Each structure stands twice: as C-alpha cells, then as structure tokens.
Amino acid sequence: MTGLTILTLFVLAAFVGVEVISKVSTTLHTPLMSGANAIHGIILVGAIVVTAHATSPVLLALGALATFLATVNLVGGFVVTDRMLEMFSGRPRRRSTDEPVGSDHR
C-alpha cells in the first residue's frame, strides 16, 4: 500500500467513525463505552505481546509507546464511563433534623 492509500483510508475511517458515533442516542452511550473499554483492553494485551517479541531497539521503543498509549486510552475510557454513570446516580439524601449527627442510617 502506498502512503496516499493509507492516508485516504485513515481519513475515511475517521469520517465514518465520527458519523456513526454522532448518530448514537444518549441512552446508548454508556453501553457503547463499556464495549469500547473491552476492545481497548484487548488492544493493550496485543501491544504487550508485540513488545515482548520485539527484536530490535526501535521495535521495542515503538512497542513500549503503543503499550503506554493503549494504557492511557483504557484508563481514560474507564474514567469517562465512571463520570457518565455518576450522572445517572441519584443525589445523596439530606439528613433530617431529628436524626442524630453521627447516625449513618438512611
């Protein structure tokens, strides 16, 4: 494949990805993120396996970079999912005035 072909495929894939994600309804974002986190976990395992089989310092450096970026992507996905789930949880209830201050009963 030539460089122009690879660049064209990258641009088309980015365009299709943006179009597909922008059409997802709000209620499906959390399940979609959970699935994406699973895929990112598989990508991280793949980056570790490729790095373990590196035969030159350049391949080792690229593998380490891929492992680092996959880790950042995975952790970031879980942080975003956690924030999204917090939006759906109820607000903590206020204590009534007749409960003792040290009481944790709700």
One Martini backbone bead per residue (centre of mass of N, CA, C, O) as a GRO file, in nm:
protein
  106
    1MET     BB    1   0.098   0.035   0.020
    2THR     BB    2   0.052   0.351   0.000
    3GLY     BB    3   0.047   0.651   0.154
    4LEU     BB    4  -0.216   0.754   0.020
    5THR     BB    5  -0.394   0.512   0.090
    6ILE     BB    6  -0.364   0.527   0.397
    7LEU     BB    7  -0.467   0.816   0.429
    8THR     BB    8  -0.745   0.767   0.304
    9LEU     BB    9  -0.838   0.550   0.507
   10PHE     BB   10  -0.812   0.726   0.758
   11VAL     BB   11  -1.012   0.949   0.679
   12LEU     BB   12  -1.257   0.765   0.631
   13ALA     BB   13  -1.263   0.637   0.915
   14ALA     BB   14  -1.301   0.901   1.070
   15PHE     BB   15  -1.564   0.987   0.934
   16VAL     BB   16  -1.732   0.736   1.004
   17GLY     BB   17  -1.694   0.750   1.311
   18VAL     BB   18  -1.829   1.024   1.356
   19GLU     BB   19  -2.103   0.954   1.228
   20VAL     BB   20  -2.177   0.714   1.410
   21ILE     BB   21  -2.149   0.850   1.695
   22SER     BB   22  -2.348   1.096   1.640
   23LYS     BB   23  -2.609   0.884   1.612
   24VAL     BB   24  -2.609   0.820   1.903
   25SER     BB   25  -2.783   0.778   2.163
   26THR     BB   26  -2.773   0.864   2.494
   27THR     BB   27  -2.856   0.575   2.614
   28LEU     BB   28  -2.597   0.423   2.455
   29HIS     BB   29  -2.319   0.526   2.563
   30THR     BB   30  -2.249   0.337   2.802
   31PRO     BB   31  -2.244   0.061   2.652
   32LEU     BB   32  -2.040   0.156   2.440
   33MET     BB   33  -1.807   0.214   2.639
   34SER     BB   34  -1.781  -0.073   2.747
   35GLY     BB   35  -1.702  -0.198   2.477
   36ALA     BB   36  -1.455  -0.017   2.428
   37ASN     BB   37  -1.296  -0.109   2.680
   38ALA     BB   38  -1.261  -0.401   2.588
   39ILE     BB   39  -1.102  -0.335   2.333
   40HIS     BB   40  -0.869  -0.185   2.477
   41GLY     BB   41  -0.772  -0.433   2.633
   42ILE     BB   42  -0.689  -0.595   2.382
   43ILE     BB   43  -0.486  -0.388   2.277
   44LEU     BB   44  -0.297  -0.401   2.520
   45VAL     BB   45  -0.223  -0.698   2.494
   46GLY     BB   46  -0.107  -0.673   2.208
   47ALA     BB   47   0.119  -0.469   2.280
   48ILE     BB   48   0.265  -0.657   2.479
   49VAL     BB   49   0.323  -0.891   2.285
   50VAL     BB   50   0.484  -0.729   2.076
   51THR     BB   51   0.701  -0.627   2.275
   52ALA     BB   52   0.804  -0.915   2.362
   53HIS     BB   53   0.892  -0.966   2.033
   54ALA     BB   54   1.117  -0.779   2.013
   55THR     BB   55   1.437  -0.734   1.813
   56SER     BB   56   1.458  -0.420   1.843
   57PRO     BB   57   1.486  -0.105   1.967
   58VAL     BB   58   1.264   0.019   1.789
   59LEU     BB   59   1.040  -0.190   1.849
   60LEU     BB   60   1.048  -0.148   2.155
   61ALA     BB   61   0.969   0.151   2.153
   62LEU     BB   62   0.701   0.118   1.999
   63GLY     BB   63   0.575  -0.083   2.200
   64ALA     BB   64   0.590   0.102   2.447
   65LEU     BB   65   0.415   0.325   2.325
   66ALA     BB   66   0.166   0.149   2.272
   67THR     BB   67   0.124   0.068   2.568
   68PHE     BB   68   0.088   0.351   2.682
   69LEU     BB   69  -0.151   0.444   2.500
   70ALA     BB   70  -0.342   0.210   2.575
   71THR     BB   71  -0.353   0.278   2.876
   72VAL     BB   72  -0.465   0.564   2.853
   73ASN     BB   73  -0.721   0.479   2.698
   74LEU     BB   74  -0.839   0.288   2.911
   75VAL     BB   75  -0.849   0.477   3.155
   76GLY     BB   76  -1.013   0.702   3.018
   77GLY     BB   77  -1.265   0.526   2.965
   78PHE     BB   78  -1.327   0.471   3.268
   79VAL     BB   79  -1.359   0.763   3.355
   80VAL     BB   80  -1.591   0.837   3.167
   81THR     BB   81  -1.786   0.616   3.259
   82ASP     BB   82  -1.798   0.704   3.555
   83ARG     BB   83  -1.914   0.986   3.501
   84MET     BB   84  -2.170   0.890   3.357
   85LEU     BB   85  -2.283   0.720   3.598
   86GLU     BB   86  -2.305   0.962   3.798
   87MET     BB   87  -2.537   1.106   3.644
   88PHE     BB   88  -2.752   0.860   3.717
   89SER     BB   89  -2.723   0.907   3.999
   90GLY     BB   90  -2.830   0.989   4.288
   91ARG     BB   91  -2.870   1.202   4.520
   92PRO     BB   92  -2.795   1.270   4.823
   93ARG     BB   93  -2.945   1.256   5.113
   94ARG     BB   94  -3.076   1.432   5.353
   95ARG     BB   95  -3.080   1.497   5.671
   96SER     BB   96  -3.266   1.500   5.923
   97THR     BB   97  -3.316   1.685   6.218
   98ASP     BB   98  -3.382   1.415   6.407
   99GLU     BB   99  -3.109   1.311   6.356
  100PRO     BB  100  -2.827   1.211   6.444
  101VAL     BB  101  -2.513   1.308   6.354
  102GLY     BB  102  -2.371   1.001   6.365
  103SER     BB  103  -2.574   0.895   6.166
  104ASP     BB  104  -2.607   0.637   5.889
  105HIS     BB  105  -2.902   0.634   5.845
  106ARG     BB  106  -3.149   0.585   5.553
   0.00000   0.00000   0.00000
